C-alpha cells in the first residue's frame, strides 16, 4: 500500500460522538474518552512494556506509552495485553524477538535489531534548570557549566561524553553515585530515576540536570519550583571530532518478518499523527521537526 500523506499533514477523523480534530483544537482528554467508549472485540495484541520505567510505562498503566498503546488498540480493534519486562537492556532479545510480545513502542527509529515504523515523534536531550536562576544555557560551551557545583546526568548517555570533553565528568563522580536509585546484584544493572535528577534541580541541590526530554518532561511540568527545559543543539562532537547525537526519532517496532503488523502500525501513525502529537504535547515533551529523510519515509510504499 502506498502512503502518500505527509507525516505532519492535518487530519480530521470522525469518532462517533467524539470528534478528534486538527492540532489547534485537539485535546488529549478527548482521545482518552474515545478509548474508554470504544468496544474492542478483535484479537489480542501483545505489547512489550516496562514494568516500572516511568514516565513511559508501568503496571498501573500510568505512562504516556501506556496511553498511546491503549489508543493503538482502540484504533486497530485489538485487545492490548502487556508483557512486562524489568531490564531495558534485554527486552528486545528476550521478549520481542522470542515472540513473547508482538510490538514495542519507544524504539529508536532504524534500530537494526528489529523492523521499525515511520517515526511518530522526534525529541532531544535537554538542560534542566530553575527559571528563577535564569542560567545562560545555550549549548555545551555555556560558561555556567564550568562553574556549576553539581550537574546531574545518567552515565552511558551522550551527556557523559560531553561532560568528559568539557572537563566536568570526574568532579561530578561522587554526586552521580548519589543519584543511583537501584542496582541489581546479579548483573550490575544500575537504574537512575529521571524524577530524582529533576527533583534535585527543583530543590536547589543541583544547578543543572541533563536528561532525555521525554523522560524528564512530566517531572518538569509537575515541579512546585518552576523549571526550564532547554533543548541541546545537535551539533556536538567528541574530542576526536566524531559527532555526538542529541536529537533522536522514535518509532514502534516489530520482528523483522512481521510485515503485516508493521504496515498496520505505519498506517495507524499516519492516520492519527495529530492525536499522537496531542498526547505527547500534553506530557510536555519537547518535540522537534522530523528530518527530511524521515519525512520521505511517509511517501514510500510499505513493501
C-alpha positions as a LaTeX table, in Angstrom:
\begin{tabular}{lrrr}
\hline
Residue & $x$ (\AA) & $y$ (\AA) & $z$ (\AA) \\
\hline
Unk1 & 0.00 & 0.00 & 0.00 \\
Unk2 & 1.35 & 3.42 & $-0.91$ \\
Unk3 & 1.45 & 6.02 & 1.84 \\
Unk4 & 1.32 & 9.40 & 0.12 \\
Unk5 & 0.36 & 11.60 & 3.06 \\
Unk6 & 2.90 & 13.71 & 4.84 \\
Unk7 & 3.51 & 12.66 & 8.43 \\
Unk8 & 2.74 & 16.21 & 9.51 \\
Unk9 & $-0.44$ & 16.59 & 7.48 \\
Unk10 & $-3.64$ & 17.62 & 9.23 \\
Unk11 & $-6.34$ & 15.02 & 9.57 \\
Unk12 & $-9.94$ & 15.10 & 10.69 \\
Unk13 & $-11.11$ & 11.75 & 11.99 \\
Unk14 & $-14.75$ & 11.13 & 12.90 \\
Unk15 & $-15.06$ & 9.09 & 16.06 \\
Unk16 & $-18.81$ & 8.78 & 16.62 \\
Unk17 & $-19.80$ & 11.01 & 19.49 \\
Unk18 & $-16.23$ & 12.23 & 19.97 \\
Unk19 & $-14.68$ & 14.20 & 17.11 \\
Unk20 & $-10.91$ & 14.36 & 17.05 \\
Unk21 & $-9.97$ & 17.42 & 15.05 \\
Unk22 & $-6.79$ & 19.20 & 13.93 \\
Unk23 & $-3.93$ & 20.09 & 16.26 \\
Unk24 & $-5.25$ & 23.56 & 17.06 \\
Unk25 & $-8.37$ & 22.34 & 18.89 \\
Unk26 & $-7.40$ & 18.80 & 19.79 \\
Unk27 & $-7.42$ & 17.76 & 23.44 \\
Unk28 & $-5.68$ & 14.63 & 24.64 \\
Unk29 & $-8.52$ & 14.02 & 27.09 \\
Unk30 & $-10.83$ & 13.51 & 24.12 \\
Unk31 & $-8.61$ & 10.65 & 23.00 \\
Unk32 & $-8.83$ & 9.02 & 26.42 \\
Unk33 & $-12.62$ & 9.30 & 26.33 \\
Unk34 & $-12.64$ & 7.81 & 22.85 \\
Unk35 & $-10.60$ & 4.85 & 24.09 \\
Unk36 & $-12.90$ & 4.35 & 27.06 \\
Unk37 & $-16.02$ & 4.43 & 24.86 \\
Unk38 & $-14.68$ & 2.08 & 22.19 \\
Unk39 & $-15.70$ & $-1.58$ & 22.33 \\
Unk40 & $-12.75$ & $-3.71$ & 21.23 \\
Unk41 & $-13.55$ & $-7.27$ & 20.23 \\
Unk42 & $-10.61$ & $-8.12$ & 17.95 \\
Unk43 & $-7.64$ & $-10.41$ & 18.64 \\
Unk44 & $-5.06$ & $-9.75$ & 21.33 \\
Unk45 & $-2.05$ & $-7.57$ & 20.55 \\
Unk46 & 0.81 & $-8.30$ & 22.92 \\
Unk47 & 2.81 & $-5.18$ & 23.74 \\
Unk48 & 6.28 & $-5.24$ & 25.30 \\
Unk49 & 6.06 & $-2.79$ & 28.21 \\
Unk50 & 8.21 & $-1.69$ & 31.10 \\
Unk51 & 7.07 & $-2.92$ & 34.49 \\
Unk52 & 8.32 & 0.28 & 36.16 \\
Unk53 & 10.01 & 2.74 & 33.83 \\
Unk54 & 8.12 & 5.96 & 34.34 \\
Unk55 & 7.12 & 8.19 & 32.73 \\
Unk56 & 6.98 & 5.70 & 29.85 \\
Unk57 & 5.15 & 2.74 & 31.33 \\
Unk58 & 4.29 & 0.86 & 34.50 \\
Unk59 & 1.95 & $-1.93$ & 35.56 \\
Unk60 & $-0.67$ & 0.61 & 36.65 \\
Unk61 & $-0.85$ & 2.00 & 33.10 \\
Unk62 & 0.22 & 5.49 & 34.16 \\
Unk63 & 2.87 & 6.13 & 31.50 \\
Unk64 & 2.43 & 8.08 & 28.27 \\
Unk65 & 3.34 & 4.96 & 26.29 \\
Unk66 & 0.51 & 3.14 & 28.08 \\
Unk67 & $-1.88$ & 5.82 & 26.85 \\
Unk68 & $-0.52$ & 5.55 & 23.34 \\
Unk69 & $-0.89$ & 1.78 & 23.18 \\
Unk70 & $-4.45$ & 1.93 & 24.51 \\
Unk71 & $-5.25$ & 4.34 & 21.69 \\
Unk72 & $-3.50$ & 2.00 & 19.26 \\
Unk73 & $-5.62$ & $-0.92$ & 20.44 \\
Unk74 & $-8.84$ & 1.04 & 20.05 \\
Unk75 & $-7.98$ & 2.12 & 16.52 \\
Unk76 & $-6.84$ & $-1.34$ & 15.40 \\
Unk77 & $-9.66$ & $-3.15$ & 17.23 \\
Unk78 & $-7.06$ & $-5.19$ & 19.09 \\
Unk79 & $-7.18$ & $-6.07$ & 22.77 \\
Unk80 & $-3.97$ & $-4.84$ & 24.37 \\
Unk81 & $-2.15$ & $-7.33$ & 26.56 \\
Unk82 & 1.02 & $-6.07$ & 28.20 \\
Unk83 & 4.02 & $-8.35$ & 28.58 \\
Unk84 & 6.14 & $-6.65$ & 31.22 \\
Unk85 & 9.92 & $-6.55$ & 31.35 \\
Unk86 & 12.20 & $-5.29$ & 34.12 \\
Unk87 & 15.61 & $-4.81$ & 32.49 \\
Unk88 & 15.66 & $-2.45$ & 29.49 \\
Unk89 & 18.88 & $-3.92$ & 28.16 \\
Unk90 & 17.43 & $-7.25$ & 27.12 \\
Unk91 & 13.73 & $-6.86$ & 26.38 \\
Unk92 & 14.15 & $-6.80$ & 22.60 \\
Unk93 & 16.17 & $-10.01$ & 22.63 \\
Unk94 & 14.30 & $-11.88$ & 25.37 \\
Unk95 & 10.75 & $-10.71$ & 24.74 \\
Unk96 & 10.13 & $-9.28$ & 21.26 \\
Unk97 & 12.49 & $-11.45$ & 19.24 \\
Unk98 & 11.44 & $-14.60$ & 21.09 \\
Unk99 & 7.76 & $-13.96$ & 20.32 \\
Unk100 & 6.59 & $-13.28$ & 23.87 \\
Unk101 & 5.20 & $-9.96$ & 22.64 \\
Unk102 & 4.47 & $-8.56$ & 19.19 \\
Unk103 & 5.19 & $-4.83$ & 19.29 \\
Unk104 & 7.35 & $-2.41$ & 21.24 \\
Unk105 & 6.89 & 1.35 & 21.40 \\
Unk106 & 9.51 & 3.97 & 22.14 \\
Unk107 & 12.23 & 2.37 & 20.00 \\
Unk108 & 14.91 & 4.35 & 18.18 \\
Unk109 & 14.00 & 4.74 & 14.52 \\
Unk110 & 16.13 & 2.40 & 12.45 \\
Unk111 & 17.15 & 0.10 & 15.33 \\
Unk112 & 18.92 & $-2.70$ & 13.39 \\
Unk113 & 17.65 & $-5.47$ & 15.65 \\
Unk114 & 14.02 & $-5.02$ & 14.58 \\
Unk115 & 11.75 & $-3.59$ & 11.89 \\
Unk116 & 10.81 & $-0.05$ & 12.90 \\
Unk117 & 7.85 & 2.02 & 11.77 \\
Unk118 & 7.96 & 5.53 & 10.45 \\
Unk119 & 8.77 & 7.80 & 13.42 \\
Unk120 & 5.90 & 9.26 & 15.39 \\
Unk121 & 7.98 & 11.91 & 17.13 \\
Unk122 & 11.45 & 13.39 & 17.39 \\
Unk123 & 12.90 & 14.93 & 20.53 \\
Unk124 & 16.21 & 15.75 & 22.16 \\
Unk125 & 18.25 & 15.88 & 25.32 \\
Unk126 & 17.67 & 18.95 & 27.45 \\
Unk127 & 19.36 & 21.09 & 30.07 \\
Unk128 & 17.03 & 21.47 & 33.06 \\
Unk129 & 17.42 & 24.44 & 35.38 \\
Unk130 & 15.34 & 26.64 & 37.66 \\
Unk131 & 13.58 & 29.52 & 35.95 \\
Unk132 & 14.49 & 31.88 & 38.78 \\
Unk133 & 18.19 & 31.22 & 38.22 \\
Unk134 & 17.89 & 32.39 & 34.60 \\
Unk135 & 21.01 & 30.49 & 33.58 \\
Unk136 & 22.53 & 31.18 & 30.19 \\
Unk137 & 22.36 & 27.58 & 28.98 \\
Unk138 & 22.57 & 27.50 & 25.22 \\
Unk139 & 24.98 & 24.63 & 24.49 \\
Unk140 & 27.88 & 22.68 & 25.94 \\
Unk141 & 30.14 & 25.72 & 25.63 \\
Unk142 & 27.96 & 27.68 & 28.07 \\
Unk143 & 30.12 & 29.13 & 30.84 \\
Unk144 & 27.61 & 28.18 & 33.54 \\
Unk145 & 28.53 & 24.51 & 33.04 \\
Unk146 & 32.08 & 25.30 & 34.14 \\
Unk147 & 31.06 & 26.92 & 37.42 \\
Unk148 & 28.08 & 24.72 & 38.39 \\
Unk149 & 28.66 & 22.80 & 41.61 \\
Unk150 & 26.50 & 19.87 & 40.57 \\
Unk151 & 25.34 & 18.66 & 37.18 \\
Unk152 & 23.03 & 15.65 & 37.17 \\
Unk153 & 23.35 & 13.18 & 34.30 \\
Unk154 & 22.89 & 9.50 & 33.51 \\
Unk155 & 26.04 & 7.55 & 32.60 \\
Unk156 & 26.09 & 5.92 & 29.20 \\
Unk157 & 24.18 & 8.77 & 27.58 \\
Unk158 & 25.61 & 11.46 & 25.26 \\
Unk159 & 25.83 & 13.83 & 28.23 \\
Unk160 & 28.62 & 11.72 & 29.73 \\
Unk161 & 30.70 & 12.13 & 26.57 \\
Unk162 & 30.28 & 15.90 & 26.58 \\
Unk163 & 30.96 & 16.27 & 30.31 \\
Unk164 & 34.24 & 14.48 & 29.73 \\
Unk165 & 35.01 & 16.83 & 26.84 \\
Unk166 & 34.44 & 19.99 & 28.90 \\
Unk167 & 36.34 & 18.57 & 31.88 \\
Unk168 & 33.44 & 18.23 & 34.33 \\
Unk169 & 32.89 & 14.46 & 34.39 \\
Unk170 & 35.30 & 13.45 & 37.16 \\
Unk171 & 34.30 & 16.16 & 39.62 \\
Unk172 & 30.67 & 15.04 & 39.26 \\
Unk173 & 31.54 & 11.42 & 40.08 \\
Unk174 & 30.56 & 11.40 & 43.76 \\
Unk175 & 27.30 & 13.25 & 43.17 \\
Unk176 & 26.44 & 10.92 & 40.31 \\
Unk177 & 26.69 & 7.93 & 42.63 \\
Unk178 & 24.16 & 9.55 & 44.95 \\
Unk179 & 21.65 & 9.52 & 42.11 \\
Unk180 & 21.56 & 5.74 & 41.72 \\
Unk181 & 18.08 & 4.52 & 42.59 \\
Unk182 & 18.53 & 0.78 & 42.05 \\
Unk183 & 21.32 & $-1.70$ & 41.47 \\
Unk184 & 20.89 & $-5.35$ & 40.62 \\
Unk185 & 23.41 & $-7.51$ & 42.47 \\
Unk186 & 23.18 & $-10.27$ & 39.87 \\
Unk187 & 24.13 & $-8.43$ & 36.71 \\
Unk188 & 25.06 & $-4.92$ & 37.90 \\
Unk189 & 22.10 & $-3.25$ & 36.22 \\
Unk190 & 22.15 & 0.30 & 37.56 \\
Unk191 & 19.00 & 2.37 & 37.35 \\
Unk192 & 18.74 & 6.15 & 37.52 \\
Unk193 & 15.35 & 7.77 & 38.07 \\
Unk194 & 14.78 & 10.92 & 35.97 \\
Unk195 & 12.41 & 12.13 & 38.68 \\
Unk196 & 15.30 & 12.18 & 41.16 \\
Unk197 & 17.50 & 14.31 & 38.92 \\
Unk198 & 14.67 & 16.77 & 38.27 \\
Unk199 & 13.82 & 16.90 & 41.98 \\
Unk200 & 17.42 & 17.78 & 42.83 \\
Unk201 & 17.31 & 20.74 & 40.46 \\
Unk202 & 13.93 & 21.80 & 41.84 \\
Unk203 & 15.27 & 21.68 & 45.41 \\
Unk204 & 18.49 & 23.52 & 44.55 \\
Unk205 & 20.70 & 20.52 & 45.23 \\
Unk206 & 21.97 & 20.69 & 41.65 \\
Unk207 & 22.08 & 23.67 & 39.31 \\
Unk208 & 21.62 & 21.66 & 36.12 \\
Unk209 & 20.42 & 18.23 & 35.03 \\
Unk210 & 20.91 & 16.76 & 31.57 \\
Unk211 & 18.20 & 14.30 & 30.52 \\
Unk212 & 16.39 & 12.90 & 27.51 \\
Unk213 & 13.46 & 15.30 & 27.13 \\
Unk214 & 10.65 & 12.70 & 27.08 \\
Unk215 & 11.96 & 11.12 & 30.30 \\
Unk216 & 12.00 & 14.43 & 32.16 \\
Unk217 & 9.03 & 16.40 & 30.80 \\
Unk218 & 6.41 & 15.09 & 33.22 \\
Unk219 & 8.52 & 15.87 & 36.27 \\
Unk220 & 9.46 & 19.32 & 34.99 \\
Unk221 & 5.76 & 20.05 & 34.44 \\
Unk222 & 4.80 & 18.81 & 37.92 \\
Unk223 & 7.61 & 20.56 & 39.81 \\
Unk224 & 6.48 & 23.00 & 42.51 \\
Unk225 & 9.50 & 25.11 & 41.55 \\
Unk226 & 9.18 & 26.49 & 38.02 \\
Unk227 & 11.78 & 24.80 & 35.85 \\
Unk228 & 13.10 & 25.40 & 32.36 \\
Unk229 & 13.98 & 22.84 & 29.68 \\
Unk230 & 16.48 & 23.96 & 27.06 \\
Unk231 & 16.85 & 21.59 & 24.11 \\
Unk232 & 20.54 & 20.93 & 23.49 \\
Unk233 & 21.63 & 21.63 & 19.90 \\
Unk234 & 22.50 & 18.60 & 17.80 \\
Unk235 & 25.88 & 19.88 & 16.62 \\
Unk236 & 28.20 & 18.38 & 19.21 \\
Unk237 & 31.44 & 16.50 & 18.66 \\
Unk238 & 33.76 & 14.48 & 20.85 \\
Unk239 & 37.40 & 15.40 & 21.38 \\
Unk240 & 38.33 & 13.32 & 18.33 \\
Unk241 & 35.83 & 15.21 & 16.18 \\
Unk242 & 33.24 & 12.43 & 15.94 \\
Unk243 & 29.62 & 13.60 & 16.14 \\
Unk244 & 27.67 & 13.05 & 19.36 \\
Unk245 & 23.93 & 12.86 & 18.70 \\
Unk246 & 21.48 & 14.64 & 20.98 \\
Unk247 & 18.31 & 14.51 & 18.82 \\
Unk248 & 16.61 & 11.19 & 18.07 \\
Unk249 & 13.43 & 9.98 & 16.42 \\
Unk250 & 11.15 & 7.38 & 17.98 \\
Unk251 & 9.21 & 4.56 & 16.32 \\
Unk252 & 7.32 & 1.40 & 17.12 \\
Unk253 & 8.98 & $-1.92$ & 16.38 \\
Unk254 & 8.07 & $-5.48$ & 15.41 \\
Unk255 & 10.04 & $-8.58$ & 14.48 \\
Unk256 & 11.69 & $-8.24$ & 11.07 \\
Unk257 & 9.45 & $-10.83$ & 9.45 \\
Unk258 & 6.16 & $-9.34$ & 10.70 \\
Unk259 & 5.49 & $-7.15$ & 7.67 \\
Unk260 & 1.70 & $-7.20$ & 8.04 \\
Unk261 & 1.75 & $-5.76$ & 11.56 \\
Unk262 & 4.41 & $-3.25$ & 10.52 \\
Unk263 & 2.13 & $-1.99$ & 7.76 \\
Unk264 & $-0.81$ & $-1.69$ & 10.17 \\
Unk265 & 1.31 & 0.32 & 12.62 \\
Unk266 & 2.58 & 2.62 & 9.89 \\
Unk267 & $-0.98$ & 3.28 & 8.80 \\
Unk268 & $-2.04$ & 3.94 & 12.39 \\
Unk269 & 0.72 & 6.51 & 12.82 \\
Unk270 & $-0.04$ & 8.27 & 9.56 \\
Unk271 & $-3.77$ & 8.46 & 10.11 \\
Unk272 & $-3.52$ & 9.54 & 13.76 \\
Unk273 & $-0.38$ & 11.67 & 13.89 \\
Unk274 & $-2.25$ & 14.72 & 15.19 \\
Unk275 & $-3.76$ & 12.73 & 18.03 \\
Unk276 & $-0.41$ & 11.17 & 18.91 \\
Unk277 & 1.18 & 14.61 & 18.92 \\
Unk278 & $-1.55$ & 15.89 & 21.25 \\
Unk279 & $-0.77$ & 13.15 & 23.76 \\
Unk280 & 2.94 & 13.97 & 23.64 \\
Unk281 & 2.33 & 17.69 & 23.96 \\
Unk282 & 0.12 & 17.15 & 26.99 \\
Unk283 & 3.01 & 15.21 & 28.53 \\
Unk284 & 5.14 & 18.31 & 27.95 \\
Unk285 & 7.64 & 16.56 & 25.68 \\
Unk286 & 9.76 & 18.95 & 23.60 \\
Unk287 & 9.00 & 17.98 & 20.01 \\
Unk288 & 11.37 & 18.64 & 17.12 \\
Unk289 & 10.77 & 18.52 & 13.35 \\
Unk290 & 11.46 & 15.19 & 11.72 \\
Unk291 & 14.45 & 15.08 & 9.40 \\
Unk292 & 13.85 & 15.20 & 5.66 \\
Unk293 & 14.94 & 11.58 & 5.26 \\
Unk294 & 12.37 & 10.52 & 7.83 \\
Unk295 & 9.60 & 12.54 & 6.25 \\
Unk296 & 10.45 & 10.84 & 2.96 \\
Unk297 & 9.58 & 7.50 & 4.53 \\
Unk298 & 5.93 & 8.53 & 4.53 \\
Unk299 & 5.89 & 8.76 & 0.74 \\
Unk300 & 7.42 & 5.33 & 0.13 \\
Unk301 & 5.50 & 2.13 & $-0.46$ \\
Unk302 & 5.36 & $-0.14$ & 2.54 \\
Unk303 & 6.59 & $-3.32$ & 0.94 \\
\hline
\end{tabular}
